[in-house]
Amino acid sequence: MSRLMSFCINTCRNERNYIELLFRSLRQNLSRKDHEIIVYVENDNQGTVEFLRTQREPFPNLKIIVNPLPVPLDYARNINLMFEMSTHEIVSYIQSDMVICKNYDLEVLKHVTPDTIISSTRIEPPLHPLSPEKITYDFGLDPKVFDLDTFSAFAETCKKNETIHFWFAPFTMYKNPWVDIGGHDTLMRRSRVDSDVLYRLSLNGIKTLQAWNAIVYHFTCTSSRGPKWWTETGKARAQLQQIADNIELMRFIRKWGEFKHPSTPDDVKNDYVYRISANITGVAPNDVGVLSNYYLFHRIYIDNITTRNMTELAWNQMHLPANKLHEISDADWNKYKKYYRLWEFGDIFPEAPITDDDVIININLKGQPFSEFLKRHGLYIPKLGQEYIHNMNPNDVPTEYEVGDSGEKLIVNRVVNRIKENLVVTNPSIDDVPLIIA
């Protein structure tokens, strides 16, 4: 008999039809029904909890967790919560808009090891471009008329005893490696969170495999983009998501120095992150390039108080795209933002010139736009500045260089690779959230 596992599933509003279908596939296609199943309900507007209670007869170890807050704890945090609550050493995460193949539990257990994450292979309708890591086949977009038997039979014909290095949900892994690094980073609320946790797992020696014998049907993007996101009515939301994604990408690059979605520890073993700060004088009033390029630096001092105040005002608006997608009011955000990991404006934009950091560049813009300065000196590509420091001889520091043609100075105090400092994330506690165990 297969080993017991903890299955973790998150769901939110407008998804009852999807999760009913998922549970129908769990009943039909799991090899045993005494696995632990944890379902986190972010928002229930369709009686999802009522339906889930009916599933305790076939699944005696079903646990239902309901968020009581008027705001979502979000994808990143609720996955962490389910991992923390799971009682078995192997955890399998499945999205609510997925359908599993026959003997899904047995198939993932064939590959999972303490140092390996197993992703299952997705069958998806043709809503996205073709790609080699998935199977494109249209079983429909409506879970109410989905033919489970036909899908299950088709999935059997697709199974093969092969793996590739790739990672996405659904995934199965040992619990401890996830918990050891703090799980998902709640700094990123709408995207890039998967790449971030994969980066940290890879740094910690965990490799990824995609198994072609474990298969799911994925209706695609239901939770992140909303039902029927591909229609004309969903385009406005998709455009807002694109703005939110760009904000998350800047956070990712500031943290790691570049964007990367690694697959094995070898992909990150030679990576580096150096702390480079900037003192900027001669800033023109209302230079928006300072904020739009903040992710290139560890800290930035701005001498123009008008520009600094404008930058702070814009910084405090960067949460709005995600909040609009979640329909979070300003009042609720101010009350509940404590549950997200946030970068404070003053920590990145100090009020006084920076005198101590690993690397400091002193820039006199003389009124020219900051973005133009970065392009003129080839600094607008994040990795270039990192590479410049990486290729220096640590024995030659501390030292000072003249750079540019306006008297800019680069002060290198230390050449220290800080990448391992990003390995473990400490997210804010949610112990005071009165979660409902339904």
C-alpha atoms as one frame of an Amber mdcrd trajectory, in Angstrom:
protein
   0.000   0.000   0.000   1.193   3.536  -0.756   2.555   5.848   1.902   0.216
   8.395   3.445   0.593  11.927   2.200  -0.830  15.360   2.933  -2.655  16.906
  -0.015  -2.938  20.696   0.141  -5.526  22.562  -1.932  -6.404  26.265  -1.880
  -9.591  27.698  -3.308 -11.390  31.020  -3.382 -14.559  32.629  -4.640 -16.287
  31.504  -7.823 -14.489  28.154  -7.760 -17.029  25.731  -6.309 -17.618  23.976
  -9.641 -13.880  23.463 -10.027 -13.283  22.050  -6.582 -16.316  19.760  -6.863
 -14.738  18.301  -9.996 -11.338  18.017  -8.320 -12.867  16.082  -5.423 -14.695
  13.825  -7.852 -11.339  12.999  -9.397  -9.788  12.473  -5.939 -12.545   9.995
  -5.070 -12.177   8.161  -8.350  -8.428   8.256  -8.929  -6.563   8.159  -5.611
  -5.412   4.683  -4.618  -6.518   5.266  -1.017  -8.846   7.681   0.730  -7.121
   7.999   4.103  -4.557  10.536   2.922  -4.718  13.819   4.789  -6.453  16.457
   2.663  -6.159  20.089   3.742  -8.331  22.629   1.939  -7.816  26.327   2.559
 -10.830  28.446   1.595  -9.759  32.035   0.975 -13.200  33.415   0.223 -16.483
  31.516  -0.002 -19.302  33.064  -1.997 -20.815  29.831  -3.384 -21.217  27.519
  -0.403 -17.870  25.826  -0.972 -17.428  25.035   2.717 -20.870  23.434   2.784
 -19.850  21.180  -0.108 -16.505  20.309   1.469 -18.195  19.133   4.663 -19.991
  16.482   2.585 -16.606  15.064   1.582 -15.675  13.897   5.064 -17.362  10.543
   4.530 -15.125   9.472   1.622 -12.126  11.356   3.073 -12.014  10.872   6.867
  -8.827  12.954   7.215 -10.177  16.046   5.491  -9.390  19.365   7.188 -11.116
  22.590   6.098  -9.553  25.960   6.968 -11.458  29.184   6.314  -9.995  32.667
   6.200 -12.232  34.931   8.358 -10.639  38.201   7.230 -12.189  40.550   4.645
  -8.869  40.407   2.749  -7.073  37.360   1.361  -4.016  36.015   3.108  -2.975
  35.249  -0.463  -1.585  32.352  -2.441   1.912  32.515  -0.960   0.861  32.635
   2.689  -1.937  30.083   2.526   0.330  27.492   0.894   2.838  28.069   3.690
   0.047  27.628   6.227  -1.048  24.297   4.759   2.540  23.028   4.704   2.946
  24.027   8.343  -0.302  22.267   9.314   0.359  19.052   7.382   1.023  15.968
   9.519   2.801  13.751   6.974   6.373  14.151   5.781   5.354  14.214   2.100
   3.119  17.068   0.937   1.392  17.344  -2.427   0.031  20.731  -3.521  -2.796
  20.820  -6.082  -4.629  23.873  -7.388  -8.408  23.825  -7.188  -8.822  24.122
 -10.974  -7.046  20.820 -11.601  -8.179  17.224 -12.148  -5.934  14.283 -11.242
  -5.214  11.123 -13.214  -5.689   7.520 -12.054  -3.433   6.473  -9.138  -2.060
   9.985  -8.869  -0.680   9.361  -5.397   1.179   6.233  -6.503   2.605   8.003
  -9.533   4.168  10.936  -7.636   5.499   8.642  -4.912   7.555   6.805  -7.530
   9.859   9.810  -7.834   9.746  11.957  -4.706  12.848  11.888  -2.461  14.024
  14.130   0.396  16.105  16.224  -2.019  13.701  16.315  -4.982  10.501  18.200
  -5.836   8.208  16.418  -8.258   6.033  18.419 -10.609   3.215  16.653 -12.373
   2.623  17.048 -16.084  -0.215  19.335 -17.118  -2.733  18.749 -19.851  -4.146
  22.155 -20.756  -6.671  23.552 -23.224  -5.155  25.666 -26.024  -5.300  28.986
 -24.147  -1.505  29.354 -23.967   1.257  28.861 -26.535   2.478  25.301 -27.049
   5.447  24.321 -24.889   7.424  21.094 -24.436   6.709  20.675 -20.718   2.953
  20.264 -21.137   0.364  18.465 -23.257  -2.144  20.631 -25.101  -5.508  18.927
 -25.487  -8.930  20.443 -25.127 -11.187  18.732 -22.581 -13.175  21.926 -22.282
 -13.274  25.039 -20.151 -16.377  24.270 -18.087 -15.959  21.956 -15.077 -19.722
  21.334 -14.964 -19.620  19.358 -18.224 -16.104  17.937 -17.932 -15.906  14.241
 -18.871 -13.792  12.744 -16.104 -13.838   9.199 -17.467 -12.658  10.289 -20.903
  -9.882  12.403 -19.371  -8.768   9.568 -17.078  -8.549   7.172 -20.006  -6.665
   9.697 -22.144  -4.200  10.437 -19.331  -3.325   6.732 -19.155  -2.239   6.863
 -22.814   0.001   9.865 -22.080   1.881   8.337 -19.170   5.520   7.432 -19.697
   8.337   6.660 -17.309  10.334   9.798 -18.077  11.320  12.973 -16.236  12.691
  16.368 -17.181  14.006  19.235 -15.068  11.106  21.639 -14.713   8.901  22.963
 -11.950   5.402  24.345 -11.573   2.245  23.404  -9.692   1.072  20.804  -8.932
   4.104  19.633  -6.996   4.957  17.008  -4.397   7.878  17.139  -1.980   9.052
  16.438   1.535   7.727  18.978   4.003  10.939  19.908   5.823  12.881  21.526
   2.940   9.955  23.886   2.389   9.547  24.800   6.046  13.314  25.133   6.556
  13.540  28.077   4.142  10.314  29.733   5.325   8.252  28.687   2.307   6.927
  31.300  -0.096   8.055  34.892   0.337   4.948  37.025   0.977   6.834  40.033
  -0.365   5.541  38.989  -3.806   1.750  38.958  -3.884   0.696  38.456  -7.503
   3.506  36.640  -9.335   7.176  35.536  -9.301   6.673  33.868  -5.933   7.153
  30.418  -7.494  10.453  31.410  -9.093  11.615  32.898  -5.800  10.950  29.805
  -3.712  12.459  27.618  -6.426  15.605  29.771  -6.354  15.911  29.289  -2.611
  15.201  25.566  -2.732  17.839  25.199  -5.445  20.338  27.142  -3.326  19.612
  24.643  -0.574  20.452  21.663  -2.789  16.918  20.629  -3.805  16.506  19.527
  -7.429  13.347  19.523  -9.506  11.870  16.827 -11.707   8.729  16.848 -13.801
   7.197  13.379 -13.954   5.394  12.304 -17.130   3.538   9.512 -15.363   1.694
  11.854 -12.960  -0.803  13.904 -14.952  -3.416  16.567 -14.230  -5.837  18.535
 -16.353  -5.452  22.242 -15.646  -8.192  24.691 -16.538  -5.455  27.382 -16.190
  -5.194  30.627 -14.225  -8.637  30.469 -12.604  -7.477  31.696  -9.194  -4.884
  34.215 -10.366  -6.781  35.764 -13.286 -10.365  34.839 -12.494 -12.831  32.547
 -14.289 -13.084  33.201 -18.044  -9.951  35.331 -17.965  -9.420  34.666 -21.676
 -12.632  36.454 -22.741 -13.083  40.112 -23.693 -14.487  40.883 -20.239 -11.338
  39.473 -18.661  -8.911  41.652 -20.610  -9.011  44.621 -18.230  -8.110  42.342
 -15.344  -5.308  40.812 -17.409  -3.874  44.261 -18.100  -3.954  45.110 -14.402
  -2.261  41.790 -13.649   0.498  42.729 -16.099   1.156  45.931 -14.154   1.211
  43.999 -10.871   3.555  41.445 -12.396   6.032  44.173 -13.388   6.073  45.398
  -9.785   6.781  41.851  -8.579   9.536  41.456 -11.183  11.310  44.554  -9.839
  11.140  43.106  -6.330  12.551  39.820  -7.563  15.457  41.485  -9.383  16.343
  43.701  -6.420  16.473  40.560  -4.286  18.429  38.297  -6.670  20.167  40.654
  -9.117  18.377  39.151 -12.136  15.341  37.075 -13.003  15.804  33.317 -13.038
  13.583  30.239 -12.788  16.193  27.560 -11.955  15.680  23.820 -12.306  18.657
  22.296 -10.482  21.183  23.358  -7.836  23.745  23.604 -10.651  21.746  26.495
 -12.096  22.487  28.681  -9.060  25.752  27.337  -7.629  27.822  30.151  -9.189
  25.289  32.955  -8.661  25.982  36.066  -6.646  24.289  39.134  -5.176  26.304
  42.204  -4.182  25.000  45.161  -2.206  25.374  48.280  -4.331  24.005  51.568
  -2.991  23.824  54.991  -4.621  24.059  58.596  -3.450  22.367  60.707  -6.098
  22.893  64.461  -6.174  21.787  66.960  -8.769  18.450  65.181  -9.134  15.859
  67.068 -11.117  12.504  67.619  -9.398   9.974  64.897 -10.174  12.517  62.532
 -11.771  10.387  59.380 -11.988  13.393  57.361 -13.153  14.625  57.132  -9.576
  11.716  54.932  -8.532  11.418  52.985 -11.780  15.061  51.910 -11.421  15.186
  51.394  -7.654  15.552  47.625  -8.056  19.137  48.108  -9.324  20.332  49.178
  -5.877  20.347  48.108  -2.248  19.724  51.662  -1.024  19.375  55.049  -2.735
  19.887  58.514  -1.252  18.212  61.372  -3.138  19.388  64.901  -2.364  16.338
  66.657  -3.840  13.622  66.675  -1.194  10.884  67.330  -3.762  11.890  64.264
  -5.772  12.258  62.191  -2.621   8.756  63.130  -1.441   7.317  62.397  -4.877
   9.141  59.054  -4.913   7.715  58.164  -1.495   4.215  59.040  -2.646   4.584
  56.801  -5.700   6.176  54.039  -3.590   3.126  53.975  -1.345   0.920  53.432
  -4.404   2.748  50.318  -5.586   0.384  48.072  -3.654  -2.667  49.348  -5.558
  -2.620  46.996  -8.599  -2.565  43.907  -6.385  -5.212  45.393  -4.118  -7.482
  46.215  -7.051  -7.172  42.646  -8.276  -8.076  41.429  -4.780 -10.695  44.177
  -4.274  -8.977  45.338  -1.082  -9.935  48.801   0.130  -7.342  51.284   1.391
  -8.787  51.008   4.891  -8.510  47.213   4.917  -5.005  47.345   3.437  -3.805
  49.679   6.192  -5.347  47.368   8.782  -4.155  44.005   7.445  -0.945  44.711
   5.520   0.956  43.575   8.608   0.452  39.994   7.398   2.620  40.593   4.314
   6.384  41.017   4.226   6.970  44.585   3.094   9.947  46.733   2.228   9.657
  50.086   3.964  10.432  53.188   1.928  12.867  54.590   4.478  14.911  51.390
   4.518  15.609  51.690   0.788  15.594  55.491   0.494  17.412  56.867   3.574
  17.158  60.546   4.484  20.935  60.997   4.825  23.781  60.141   2.420  24.971
  56.552   2.552  28.449  56.279   4.076  28.767  52.546   4.654  27.761  49.715
   2.381  29.644  47.071   0.448  29.668  49.218  -2.681  28.643  52.878  -2.997
  28.362  54.873  -6.204  28.207  58.647  -5.882  26.388  60.162  -8.861  25.966
  63.824  -9.777  23.180  63.885 -12.325  23.442  67.648 -12.890  19.765  67.647
 -13.761  19.887  64.906 -16.394  17.258  62.152 -16.028  18.400  59.217 -13.917
  17.279  56.687 -16.543  19.436  58.402 -19.171  22.454  58.288 -16.874  21.995
  54.558 -16.306  21.712  53.848 -20.024  24.722  56.018 -20.869  26.894  54.053
 -18.453  25.411  50.641 -19.227  23.971  50.264 -15.736  20.327  49.825 -16.704
  20.777  46.077 -17.159  20.755  44.722 -13.579  23.381  42.011 -14.008  25.991
  44.357 -15.493  26.559  46.211 -12.240  26.654  42.921 -10.355  29.165  41.464
 -12.825  31.406  44.515 -12.512  31.758  43.974  -8.769  31.995  40.194  -9.103
  35.005  40.448 -11.415  36.974  42.655  -9.035  39.849  41.299  -7.018  38.795
  41.222  -3.330  42.410  41.828  -2.375  42.263  45.266  -4.010  39.550  46.650
  -1.765  38.726  48.980  -0.192  39.356  51.289  -3.094  37.833  54.207  -4.955
  37.317  54.629  -8.687  36.404  57.513 -10.925  33.562  56.462 -13.190  31.678
  58.311 -15.894  32.467  61.799 -17.130  30.905  63.959 -14.427  33.099  63.125
 -11.460  31.104  60.075 -10.347  32.890  57.925  -7.812  32.576  54.218  -7.089
  33.655  53.224  -3.590  34.199  49.504  -3.090  34.502  48.705   0.606  33.863
  44.962   0.469  33.300  42.329  -2.197  30.880  40.045  -0.349  28.487  37.631
  -2.048  25.229  38.106  -0.107  23.129  35.552  -1.980  22.832  33.091   0.911
  21.292  35.872   3.016  18.198  35.496   0.827  17.921  31.753   1.481  15.588
  31.836   4.486  12.526  34.079   4.583  10.868  35.191   7.800   7.295  36.124
   6.975   5.103  38.054   9.428   3.212  35.897  11.884  -0.499  35.222  11.361
  -0.964  33.683  14.792  -3.534  36.342  15.703  -5.730  35.544  12.686  -8.754
  33.615  14.052  -8.751  30.962  11.335 -11.943  28.899  11.190 -11.592  25.136
  11.213 -14.825  24.099   9.526
